[in-house]
Amino acid sequence: MTTLVLASASPARLSTLRSAGIEPTVIVSGVDESQVDGLPPAELALQLAELKCAAVAARSDLPEDALVVGCDSVLELDGEALGKPADADEAVRRWQAMRGRTGTLHSGHSLHDTATGKIAAATASTVVHFADITDEEIAAYVATGEPLHVAGAFTVDGLGGAFVTGIEGDYHNVVGLSLPLFRDLLLELGHTWTELWA
């Protein structure tokens, strides 16, 4: 049976795969994300995903037939790529800039088949509409700590869900892993989605 290795520490990505009937092995890449800079947001997400995937795929302790998937997400607002905020103050400023507006969440995906050495990679982008939330709501949300651990300082599947008024595109992409895109990458490498079902 094919072993899927998730090169990500994200609990949301793991939960997304589990909900879809897939039980991956998690190996965190440990890649320093600050080494990639100055790229357009969609390209940045893809390059970081490729770096994370490559770092894990290069390990000697993987099963021979492992498929390694690496992902990275950034929120694009005013042409700028927003990853995880550095601290609570930055998360507050982000939300003050985002509220009542629309951004684009880009998730880069890189899939490496260790048996063949083949790699498929692509970025999925989803438009996100944010509620016009109050300063009090922003302060309360940031105080929970949730926005500090996620790209764009928000979740759609957690406490931040009430602050997202709509999305255009793939919901799972906003969570951090686009299932339809992942399926396409599997097909590109000669695998099927259903073979990964636990």
Contacts in CASP RR format, 6 or more apart in sequence:
PFRMAT RR
TARGET T0000
AUTHOR 0000-0000-0000
METHOD contacts of the structure
MODEL  1
MTTLVLASASPARLSTLRSAGIEPTVIVSGVDESQVDGLPPAELALQLAE
LKCAAVAARSDLPEDALVVGCDSVLELDGEALGKPADADEAVRRWQAMRG
RTGTLHSGHSLHDTATGKIAAATASTVVHFADITDEEIAAYVATGEPLHV
AGAFTVDGLGGAFVTGIEGDYHNVVGLSLPLFRDLLLELGHTWTELWA
1 195 0 8 1.000
2 65 0 8 1.000
2 66 0 8 1.000
2 67 0 8 1.000
2 191 0 8 1.000
2 195 0 8 1.000
2 196 0 8 1.000
3 25 0 8 1.000
3 62 0 8 1.000
3 63 0 8 1.000
3 65 0 8 1.000
3 66 0 8 1.000
3 67 0 8 1.000
4 17 0 8 1.000
4 22 0 8 1.000
4 24 0 8 1.000
4 25 0 8 1.000
4 66 0 8 1.000
4 67 0 8 1.000
4 69 0 8 1.000
4 196 0 8 1.000
5 24 0 8 1.000
5 25 0 8 1.000
5 26 0 8 1.000
5 27 0 8 1.000
5 56 0 8 1.000
5 62 0 8 1.000
5 66 0 8 1.000
5 67 0 8 1.000
5 68 0 8 1.000
5 69 0 8 1.000
6 13 0 8 1.000
6 14 0 8 1.000
6 17 0 8 1.000
6 24 0 8 1.000
6 25 0 8 1.000
6 26 0 8 1.000
6 27 0 8 1.000
6 69 0 8 1.000
6 70 0 8 1.000
7 27 0 8 1.000
7 28 0 8 1.000
7 29 0 8 1.000
7 52 0 8 1.000
7 53 0 8 1.000
7 55 0 8 1.000
7 56 0 8 1.000
7 57 0 8 1.000
7 68 0 8 1.000
7 69 0 8 1.000
7 70 0 8 1.000
7 71 0 8 1.000
8 14 0 8 1.000
8 26 0 8 1.000
8 28 0 8 1.000
8 29 0 8 1.000
8 52 0 8 1.000
8 69 0 8 1.000
8 70 0 8 1.000
8 71 0 8 1.000
9 26 0 8 1.000
9 28 0 8 1.000
10 71 0 8 1.000
10 176 0 8 1.000
12 150 0 8 1.000
12 155 0 8 1.000
12 157 0 8 1.000
12 175 0 8 1.000
12 176 0 8 1.000
12 177 0 8 1.000
13 71 0 8 1.000
13 175 0 8 1.000
13 176 0 8 1.000
13 177 0 8 1.000
14 24 0 8 1.000
14 26 0 8 1.000
15 157 0 8 1.000
15 175 0 8 1.000
16 172 0 8 1.000
16 175 0 8 1.000
16 176 0 8 1.000
16 177 0 8 1.000
16 179 0 8 1.000
17 23 0 8 1.000
17 24 0 8 1.000
17 177 0 8 1.000
20 179 0 8 1.000
21 196 0 8 1.000
21 197 0 8 1.000
21 198 0 8 1.000
22 196 0 8 1.000
22 197 0 8 1.000
22 198 0 8 1.000
23 198 0 8 1.000
24 69 0 8 1.000
27 56 0 8 1.000
27 59 0 8 1.000
27 62 0 8 1.000
29 51 0 8 1.000
29 52 0 8 1.000
29 53 0 8 1.000
29 55 0 8 1.000
29 56 0 8 1.000
29 70 0 8 1.000
30 52 0 8 1.000
30 55 0 8 1.000
31 48 0 8 1.000
31 51 0 8 1.000
31 52 0 8 1.000
31 55 0 8 1.000
33 48 0 8 1.000
33 72 0 8 1.000
35 51 0 8 1.000
36 44 0 8 1.000
36 47 0 8 1.000
36 48 0 8 1.000
36 51 0 8 1.000
37 44 0 8 1.000
38 44 0 8 1.000
39 47 0 8 1.000
39 81 0 8 1.000
40 79 0 8 1.000
40 81 0 8 1.000
41 74 0 8 1.000
41 75 0 8 1.000
41 76 0 8 1.000
41 79 0 8 1.000
41 80 0 8 1.000
41 81 0 8 1.000
41 104 0 8 1.000
41 106 0 8 1.000
42 76 0 8 1.000
42 106 0 8 1.000
42 108 0 8 1.000
42 123 0 8 1.000
42 125 0 8 1.000
43 123 0 8 1.000
44 72 0 8 1.000
44 74 0 8 1.000
44 81 0 8 1.000
44 106 0 8 1.000
45 72 0 8 1.000
45 73 0 8 1.000
45 74 0 8 1.000
45 81 0 8 1.000
45 106 0 8 1.000
45 107 0 8 1.000
45 108 0 8 1.000
45 123 0 8 1.000
46 72 0 8 1.000
46 106 0 8 1.000
46 108 0 8 1.000
46 109 0 8 1.000
46 110 0 8 1.000
46 121 0 8 1.000
46 122 0 8 1.000
46 123 0 8 1.000
48 72 0 8 1.000
48 108 0 8 1.000
49 70 0 8 1.000
49 71 0 8 1.000
49 72 0 8 1.000
49 107 0 8 1.000
49 108 0 8 1.000
49 109 0 8 1.000
49 110 0 8 1.000
49 121 0 8 1.000
49 123 0 8 1.000
50 70 0 8 1.000
50 110 0 8 1.000
50 119 0 8 1.000
50 121 0 8 1.000
52 70 0 8 1.000
52 71 0 8 1.000
52 72 0 8 1.000
52 110 0 8 1.000
53 68 0 8 1.000
53 69 0 8 1.000
53 70 0 8 1.000
53 110 0 8 1.000
53 111 0 8 1.000
53 112 0 8 1.000
53 119 0 8 1.000
53 121 0 8 1.000
54 110 0 8 1.000
54 112 0 8 1.000
56 62 0 8 1.000
56 68 0 8 1.000
56 70 0 8 1.000
57 66 0 8 1.000
57 68 0 8 1.000
57 112 0 8 1.000
57 114 0 8 1.000
62 68 0 8 1.000
62 114 0 8 1.000
63 114 0 8 1.000
64 114 0 8 1.000
64 115 0 8 1.000
65 114 0 8 1.000
65 115 0 8 1.000
66 114 0 8 1.000
66 115 0 8 1.000
67 111 0 8 1.000
67 112 0 8 1.000
67 113 0 8 1.000
67 114 0 8 1.000
67 186 0 8 1.000
67 189 0 8 1.000
67 191 0 8 1.000
67 196 0 8 1.000
68 111 0 8 1.000
68 112 0 8 1.000
68 114 0 8 1.000
69 109 0 8 1.000
69 110 0 8 1.000
69 111 0 8 1.000
69 112 0 8 1.000
69 177 0 8 1.000
69 182 0 8 1.000
69 185 0 8 1.000
70 109 0 8 1.000
70 110 0 8 1.000
70 111 0 8 1.000
71 107 0 8 1.000
71 108 0 8 1.000
71 109 0 8 1.000
71 110 0 8 1.000
71 176 0 8 1.000
71 177 0 8 1.000
72 107 0 8 1.000
72 108 0 8 1.000
72 151 0 8 1.000
73 83 0 8 1.000
73 105 0 8 1.000
73 106 0 8 1.000
73 107 0 8 1.000
73 108 0 8 1.000
73 151 0 8 1.000
73 152 0 8 1.000
73 176 0 8 1.000
74 81 0 8 1.000
74 82 0 8 1.000
74 83 0 8 1.000
74 105 0 8 1.000
74 106 0 8 1.000
74 151 0 8 1.000
74 152 0 8 1.000
75 81 0 8 1.000
75 82 0 8 1.000
75 83 0 8 1.000
75 98 0 8 1.000
75 103 0 8 1.000
75 104 0 8 1.000
75 105 0 8 1.000
75 106 0 8 1.000
75 128 0 8 1.000
75 151 0 8 1.000
75 152 0 8 1.000
75 153 0 8 1.000
75 154 0 8 1.000
76 82 0 8 1.000
76 103 0 8 1.000
76 104 0 8 1.000
76 105 0 8 1.000
76 106 0 8 1.000
77 97 0 8 1.000
77 98 0 8 1.000
77 101 0 8 1.000
77 103 0 8 1.000
78 97 0 8 1.000
81 106 0 8 1.000
82 94 0 8 1.000
82 151 0 8 1.000
82 152 0 8 1.000
82 153 0 8 1.000
83 151 0 8 1.000
83 152 0 8 1.000
84 148 0 8 1.000
84 149 0 8 1.000
84 150 0 8 1.000
84 151 0 8 1.000
84 152 0 8 1.000
84 153 0 8 1.000
85 91 0 8 1.000
85 94 0 8 1.000
85 147 0 8 1.000
85 148 0 8 1.000
85 152 0 8 1.000
85 153 0 8 1.000
87 148 0 8 1.000
88 142 0 8 1.000
88 143 0 8 1.000
88 145 0 8 1.000
88 148 0 8 1.000
90 153 0 8 1.000
91 142 0 8 1.000
91 147 0 8 1.000
91 148 0 8 1.000
91 153 0 8 1.000
92 138 0 8 1.000
92 139 0 8 1.000
92 142 0 8 1.000
94 147 0 8 1.000
94 152 0 8 1.000
94 153 0 8 1.000
95 133 0 8 1.000
95 138 0 8 1.000
95 141 0 8 1.000
95 142 0 8 1.000
95 147 0 8 1.000
95 153 0 8 1.000
95 154 0 8 1.000
96 135 0 8 1.000
96 138 0 8 1.000
98 130 0 8 1.000
98 152 0 8 1.000
98 153 0 8 1.000
98 154 0 8 1.000
99 130 0 8 1.000
99 131 0 8 1.000
99 132 0 8 1.000
99 133 0 8 1.000
99 138 0 8 1.000
99 163 0 8 1.000
100 129 0 8 1.000
100 130 0 8 1.000
100 131 0 8 1.000
100 132 0 8 1.000
100 133 0 8 1.000
101 129 0 8 1.000
101 130 0 8 1.000
102 127 0 8 1.000
102 128 0 8 1.000
102 129 0 8 1.000
102 130 0 8 1.000
103 127 0 8 1.000
103 128 0 8 1.000
103 129 0 8 1.000
103 130 0 8 1.000
104 125 0 8 1.000
104 126 0 8 1.000
104 127 0 8 1.000
104 128 0 8 1.000
105 125 0 8 1.000
105 126 0 8 1.000
105 127 0 8 1.000
105 128 0 8 1.000
105 151 0 8 1.000
105 152 0 8 1.000
105 173 0 8 1.000
105 174 0 8 1.000
105 176 0 8 1.000
106 123 0 8 1.000
106 124 0 8 1.000
106 125 0 8 1.000
107 123 0 8 1.000
107 124 0 8 1.000
107 125 0 8 1.000
107 126 0 8 1.000
107 173 0 8 1.000
107 176 0 8 1.000
107 177 0 8 1.000
107 178 0 8 1.000
108 121 0 8 1.000
108 122 0 8 1.000
108 123 0 8 1.000
108 124 0 8 1.000
109 121 0 8 1.000
109 122 0 8 1.000
109 123 0 8 1.000
109 124 0 8 1.000
109 177 0 8 1.000
109 178 0 8 1.000
109 181 0 8 1.000
109 182 0 8 1.000
109 185 0 8 1.000
110 119 0 8 1.000
110 120 0 8 1.000
110 121 0 8 1.000
111 119 0 8 1.000
111 120 0 8 1.000
111 121 0 8 1.000
111 182 0 8 1.000
111 185 0 8 1.000
111 186 0 8 1.000
111 188 0 8 1.000
111 189 0 8 1.000
112 118 0 8 1.000
112 119 0 8 1.000
113 119 0 8 1.000
113 189 0 8 1.000
113 191 0 8 1.000
116 189 0 8 1.000
118 189 0 8 1.000
120 185 0 8 1.000
120 188 0 8 1.000
120 189 0 8 1.000
121 185 0 8 1.000
122 181 0 8 1.000
122 184 0 8 1.000
122 185 0 8 1.000
124 170 0 8 1.000
124 173 0 8 1.000
124 178 0 8 1.000
124 180 0 8 1.000
124 181 0 8 1.000
125 173 0 8 1.000
126 167 0 8 1.000
126 168 0 8 1.000
126 169 0 8 1.000
126 170 0 8 1.000
126 171 0 8 1.000
126 173 0 8 1.000
126 174 0 8 1.000
127 167 0 8 1.000
127 168 0 8 1.000
127 169 0 8 1.000
128 154 0 8 1.000
128 156 0 8 1.000
128 164 0 8 1.000
128 166 0 8 1.000
128 167 0 8 1.000
128 174 0 8 1.000
129 164 0 8 1.000
129 165 0 8 1.000
129 166 0 8 1.000
129 167 0 8 1.000
130 154 0 8 1.000
130 163 0 8 1.000
130 164 0 8 1.000
130 165 0 8 1.000
131 162 0 8 1.000
131 163 0 8 1.000
131 164 0 8 1.000
131 165 0 8 1.000
133 141 0 8 1.000
133 163 0 8 1.000
137 163 0 8 1.000
141 147 0 8 1.000
141 159 0 8 1.000
141 160 0 8 1.000
141 163 0 8 1.000
142 148 0 8 1.000
142 153 0 8 1.000
144 159 0 8 1.000
146 155 0 8 1.000
146 158 0 8 1.000
146 159 0 8 1.000
146 160 0 8 1.000
147 153 0 8 1.000
147 154 0 8 1.000
147 155 0 8 1.000
147 160 0 8 1.000
151 176 0 8 1.000
154 160 0 8 1.000
154 161 0 8 1.000
154 163 0 8 1.000
154 164 0 8 1.000
155 161 0 8 1.000
155 175 0 8 1.000
156 164 0 8 1.000
156 167 0 8 1.000
156 171 0 8 1.000
156 174 0 8 1.000
156 175 0 8 1.000
157 174 0 8 1.000
157 175 0 8 1.000
164 174 0 8 1.000
167 174 0 8 1.000
170 178 0 8 1.000
170 179 0 8 1.000
170 180 0 8 1.000
170 181 0 8 1.000
172 178 0 8 1.000
172 179 0 8 1.000
172 180 0 8 1.000
173 181 0 8 1.000
182 193 0 8 1.000
183 193 0 8 1.000
186 192 0 8 1.000
186 193 0 8 1.000
186 196 0 8 1.000
187 193 0 8 1.000
END
